[in-house]
């Protein structure tokens, strides 16, 4: 219906009384009730929202504190890809398979081992730096799982005192630098970082992508700090540590002089001739600590010394690690025959050359 200006004059306001404006009591009550209900609903909604936010924050906090589950840590470790040179392989061969070709063993860490680690974390500090437990807290805060590597775990099972603590971490370089800054050590090197002249040092777990890096089976033991689990990649590391046995980190079916040659030249950088001396020094160091070779053949091989090893390994340069001993021996024989043939051809060539010179001079004299 239309509304014209002339209609406004004919409309008059409702009559007022001394008590104030006229009010429809039932309508006012309904409005008051609706307003009160609205306030109540608003308060309830606000409370529900606050509860939801609180729950979300609590869940996020709980998730952050939980970090990696044990299954996630295992999955990361077992799926590290093998790297050849600077290139990761694209086949199904993981680093673990290339090391030992044996199933990894996981066991719950003994309380004594965990207590020793806690004592180290709480008591040890280096000049100008925080205590070790602060470092571990930072790694946990930034969701970077830490595994104790090598000698600390090995020496516990061998019943010997540890000399240092090495850690392997499951996070990338960018996160590591953030952690280093948080603990006041922004200039630590990568991938190998040293906190205090080797007393406490570490590296990313991806360093184990290099095929020839693993040393002895007992030296390959790890301890998951967050979950208290011992990781035995070779499957025999704990038993070898208890018996103080020096076994190259090679599967038992591939323990031969050929593969020991490749193992002796192995390092985290790959195959390098100068590493033979490094491995021999490590071997000698462990022998002084009353460790023994795992069998007589390995003992005789190590007794050759760097020069003897280089001579013995000369035939195996073109062969990769992981060859069956019988195949390695056959290939070594072929290599020797090729070398003898080449030297024979060389000798014949020299004889022919000398004869040519002699004949030439004789003809010249005529």
C-alpha positions in Angstrom: 0.0 0.0 0.0 1.4 3.4 -0.9 2.1 6.1 1.7 1.5 9.7 0.8 2.9 12.8 2.7 -0.7 14.0 3.2 -1.4 10.9 5.3 1.3 11.8 7.8 -0.7 14.8 9.0 -3.8 12.7 9.7 -1.7 10.3 11.9 -1.3 11.2 15.5 1.2 9.8 18.1 -0.2 7.5 20.8 -1.4 9.3 23.9 1.2 9.7 26.7 0.5 9.5 30.4 2.5 10.8 33.4 3.9 7.4 33.9 5.6 7.4 30.5 4.9 5.9 27.1 2.1 3.5 26.7 3.3 -0.1 26.7 1.8 -3.4 25.6 2.7 -5.5 28.6 2.6 -9.0 26.9 4.7 -7.8 24.0 7.3 -6.2 26.2 7.6 -9.3 28.3 8.2 -11.4 25.2 10.9 -9.1 24.0 12.6 -9.2 27.4 12.5 -12.9 27.5 13.8 -13.1 23.9 16.6 -10.7 24.9 17.5 -12.7 27.9 17.5 -16.0 25.9 19.7 -14.3 23.3 22.2 -13.3 25.9 22.3 -16.8 27.4 22.8 -18.3 23.9 25.5 -15.8 23.1 27.3 -16.7 26.4 26.9 -20.4 25.6 28.3 -19.9 22.1 31.2 -17.9 23.5 31.9 -20.6 26.0 31.7 -23.3 23.4 34.0 -21.3 21.1 36.5 -20.8 23.9 36.4 -24.5 24.7 37.0 -25.4 21.1 39.9 -23.1 20.8 41.3 -24.4 24.1 40.9 -28.0 22.9 42.5 -27.2 19.6 45.5 -25.6 21.3 45.7 -28.4 23.7 45.6 -30.9 20.9 48.3 -29.0 19.0 50.4 -28.8 22.1 50.0 -32.5 22.7 50.9 -33.3 19.1 54.0 -31.2 19.3 55.1 -32.8 22.5 54.5 -36.2 21.1 56.6 -35.6 18.0 57.5 -38.6 15.9 56.0 -41.9 17.0 58.3 -44.9 17.2 56.8 -46.3 14.0 57.5 -43.0 12.2 61.1 -43.0 13.3 61.5 -46.6 12.2 59.9 -45.8 8.9 62.3 -42.9 8.3 65.3 -45.1 9.1 64.3 -48.1 7.0 63.5 -46.0 3.9 66.7 -44.0 3.6 67.7 -44.4 0.0 71.1 -45.6 -1.0 73.2 -42.9 -2.6 75.9 -43.5 -5.1 78.2 -40.5 -5.3 75.9 -37.5 -5.3 72.9 -39.3 -6.8 70.2 -41.2 -4.9 69.2 -44.5 -6.5 65.7 -44.8 -7.8 65.3 -48.5 -7.4 64.1 -50.4 -4.4 67.4 -50.7 -2.7 67.5 -48.9 0.6 70.7 -48.1 2.5 70.0 -50.7 5.1 69.7 -53.4 2.4 72.9 -52.4 0.9 74.7 -52.6 4.2 73.8 -55.9 5.7 71.1 -57.6 3.6 69.7 -58.7 6.9 66.6 -57.7 8.9 67.1 -54.9 11.4 66.6 -55.9 15.1 64.8 -53.6 17.5 64.9 -54.1 21.3 63.9 -52.1 24.3 66.9 -50.4 25.8 68.1 -51.6 29.2 67.5 -49.2 32.1 71.2 -49.0 32.8 71.9 -47.6 29.3 69.1 -45.0 29.6 70.3 -44.0 33.1 73.9 -43.5 31.8 72.5 -41.2 29.0 70.5 -39.2 31.5 73.6 -38.7 33.7 75.6 -37.5 30.7 72.9 -35.1 29.7 72.5 -33.5 33.1 76.1 -33.4 34.2 78.1 -32.6 31.1 78.6 -29.0 29.8 81.3 -27.4 27.7 82.9 -24.0 28.2 80.7 -21.3 27.0 77.8 -23.7 26.1 74.7 -25.1 27.8 74.4 -28.5 29.4 73.7 -31.3 27.0 70.1 -31.8 28.4 69.3 -28.3 27.1 70.5 -29.3 23.6 68.3 -32.4 23.7 65.4 -30.2 24.8 65.9 -27.9 21.8 65.9 -30.9 19.4 62.7 -32.1 21.0 61.1 -28.6 20.9 61.8 -28.3 17.2 60.5 -31.8 16.5 63.8 -33.3 15.4 64.2 -36.9 16.6 67.7 -37.8 18.0 69.3 -41.2 17.9 72.5 -41.9 19.9 74.9 -43.5 17.5 77.9 -45.8 17.6 80.4 -46.0 20.5 78.1 -44.9 23.4 75.7 -47.8 22.7 78.4 -50.3 21.7 80.5 -49.6 24.8 77.5 -50.1 27.1 76.9 -53.6 25.8 80.6 -54.4 25.8 80.8 -53.4 29.5 83.3 -50.6 28.8 83.3 -46.9 29.6 82.3 -44.6 26.8 84.6 -41.9 25.5 82.2 -39.6 23.7 78.6 -39.3 22.5 77.6 -39.1 18.9 74.1 -38.3 17.7 72.3 -38.9 14.4 69.3 -36.6 13.8 66.2 -36.8 11.6 65.8 -33.3 10.3 67.0 -31.2 7.5 69.8 -28.6 7.4 67.4 -25.6 7.7 65.9 -26.9 10.9 69.3 -27.9 12.3 70.5 -24.3 11.8 67.4 -23.0 13.7 68.2 -25.4 16.6 71.9 -24.3 16.6 70.8 -20.7 16.9 68.4 -21.5 19.7 71.2 -23.1 21.7 73.6 -20.3 21.0 75.8 -22.2 18.6 74.9 -20.6 15.2 78.3 -21.4 13.5 78.3 -25.1 13.8 79.3 -26.9 10.6 77.2 -29.2 8.5 76.7 -32.0 7.8 79.1 -33.0 10.6 78.6 -30.7 13.7 80.9 -30.7 16.7 79.7 -29.2 20.0 82.9 -29.5 22.0 86.0 -30.7 20.2 84.5 -34.2 19.6 83.2 -34.8 23.1 79.6 -34.4 21.8 79.0 -34.3 18.1 76.5 -35.4 15.4 75.3 -35.6 11.9 72.1 -36.1 9.9 71.0 -39.7 9.7 71.1 -39.3 5.9 74.9 -39.6 6.1 74.2 -43.4 6.2 73.1 -43.2 2.6 76.6 -43.8 1.5 77.1 -47.5 0.8 80.5 -48.0 2.3 80.3 -45.9 5.4 79.3 -48.5 8.0 82.2 -49.7 10.0 81.8 -52.7 12.4 78.5 -54.4 13.3 78.8 -53.2 16.9 79.6 -49.7 15.9 76.3 -49.5 13.9 74.1 -49.7 17.0 71.7 -46.8 17.7 69.5 -45.7 20.6 66.2 -43.7 20.0 66.3 -41.1 22.7 62.5 -40.4 22.7 61.4 -44.0 22.7 64.2 -45.9 24.4 64.7 -48.4 21.6 68.0 -50.0 20.5 68.4 -50.3 16.7 70.7 -53.0 15.5 71.0 -52.6 11.6 73.2 -55.7 11.2 71.1 -57.9 13.4 74.2 -59.1 15.2 75.6 -55.9 16.6 74.5 -56.4 20.2 75.9 -59.9 20.4 79.1 -58.8 18.8 79.4 -56.0 21.3 78.9 -58.3 24.2 81.6 -60.7 22.9 83.9 -57.7 21.8 83.9 -59.0 18.2 85.1 -56.9 15.3 82.9 -57.8 12.3 82.8 -55.6 9.2 79.4 -54.2 8.5 78.8 -56.7 5.7 76.3 -59.6 5.6 77.7 -62.9 6.7 77.3 -64.4 3.2 79.6 -61.7 1.8 82.4 -61.7 4.3 85.4 -62.3 2.0 88.7 -60.6 1.2 87.2 -59.1 -1.9 84.4 -57.3 0.0 86.8 -56.4 2.8 88.9 -54.5 0.2 85.9 -52.4 -0.7 84.9 -52.0 3.0 88.5 -50.9 3.9 88.3 -48.1 1.2 84.8 -47.0 2.4 84.0 -43.8 4.2 81.1 -41.3 4.4 82.6 -39.6 1.3 82.5 -42.9 -0.7 85.4 -45.0 -1.9 88.8 -43.5 -1.2 92.2 -45.2 -1.1 93.5 -43.1 1.9 90.6 -44.5 4.0 92.5 -47.8 4.2 94.8 -46.3 6.7 91.8 -44.8 8.6 90.1 -48.1 8.9 93.3 -49.8 10.0 93.8 -47.3 12.8 90.3 -47.8 14.0 90.8 -51.6 14.0 94.1 -51.2 15.9 92.5 -49.0 18.4 89.7 -51.5 19.1 92.3 -54.3 19.4 94.1 -52.4 22.1 90.7 -52.3 24.0 90.7 -56.1 23.9 88.4 -56.6 20.9 89.0 -59.5 18.6 88.5 -60.2 14.9 85.3 -62.3 14.3 87.3 -65.0 12.4 90.9 -66.0 11.5 90.6 -65.0 7.8 89.7 -61.4 8.7 92.5 -61.3 11.2 95.0 -62.4 8.6 93.6 -59.8 6.1 94.0 -57.0 8.6 97.5 -58.1 9.4 98.6 -57.3 5.8 98.8 -53.6 6.7 97.9 -50.8 4.3 100.5 -51.7 1.6 99.7 -55.3 1.7 96.0 -54.6 1.5 96.5 -52.3 -1.5 98.5 -55.0 -3.3 95.9 -57.7 -2.4 93.0 -55.5 -3.3 94.6 -54.4 -6.6 92.7 -57.1 -8.6 89.4 -56.0 -7.2 89.3 -52.3 -8.1 86.7 -52.7 -10.8 84.4 -54.9 -8.8 81.7 -53.5 -6.6 80.9 -54.6 -3.0 78.4 -57.3 -2.4 79.8 -60.0 -4.8 79.7 -63.6 -3.8 83.2 -64.8 -2.7 83.3 -67.4 -5.5 82.5 -64.9 -8.1 85.0 -62.4 -6.6 87.8 -65.1 -6.7 87.0 -65.9 -10.4 87.0 -62.2 -11.3 90.3 -61.7 -9.5 91.9 -64.6 -11.4 90.7 -63.0 -14.7 92.1 -59.7 -13.6 95.5 -61.3 -12.8 95.6 -63.0 -16.2 94.8 -59.7 -18.0 97.6 -58.0 -16.1 100.0 -60.8 -16.9 99.0 -60.7 -20.5 99.5 -57.0 -20.6 102.9 -57.3 -18.9 103.9 -60.1 -21.4 102.9 -57.9 -24.3 104.9 -55.1 -22.9 108.0 -57.3 -22.5 107.7 -58.6 -26.0 107.4 -55.0 -27.3 110.5 -54.0 -25.4 112.4 -57.0 -26.8 111.3 -56.2 -30.3 112.3 -52.6 -29.8 115.8 -53.5 -28.6 116.3 -56.0 -31.4 115.2 -53.3 -33.9 117.8 -50.9 -32.4 120.5 -53.5 -32.6 119.7 -54.5 -36.1 119.5 -50.9 -37.1 122.9 -50.2 -35.8 124.3 -53.3 -37.4 123.0 -52.2 -40.8 124.3 -48.8 -40.2 127.8 -50.2 -39.6 127.7 -52.1 -42.9 
